[in-house]
Amino acid sequence: MTGDDQGGPRDPHRASSAAVLRPRARQNVVLELGYTFGKMGRSHVAIIYESEVELPTDIGGICYIPSPDWRRLLARELDAQGFDVRPGH
């Protein structure tokens, strides 16, 4: 998930003092994520995201992996599930 869009509270007067637009994934990405959950199941999905991107609040039970170190973290998650992730295998 990359911060290609921005979003914030609809009514900035009701929001906290810092009613700032935050980076968020495009809506089609969130929709496609829903399709992926339906096809593969949540336990088989990992989301790689940029650190500043707003994460969906109503999607739990998912592995979120921050992008700067995503290769190592994803390899660790796959290894924990029994996959051999060594190069060349």
Sequence and secondary structure as in RCSB ss.txt:
>XXXX:A:sequence
MTGDDQGGPRDPHRASSAAVLRPRARQNVVLELGYTFGKMGRSHVAIIYESEVELPTDIGGICYIPSPDWRRLLA
RELDAQGFDVRPGH
>XXXX:A:secstr
    EEE  S TTTS S    EEE  HHHHHHHHHHHHHH GGG EEEE TTSB  TT  S EEEEGGGHHHHHH
HHHHHTT   STT 
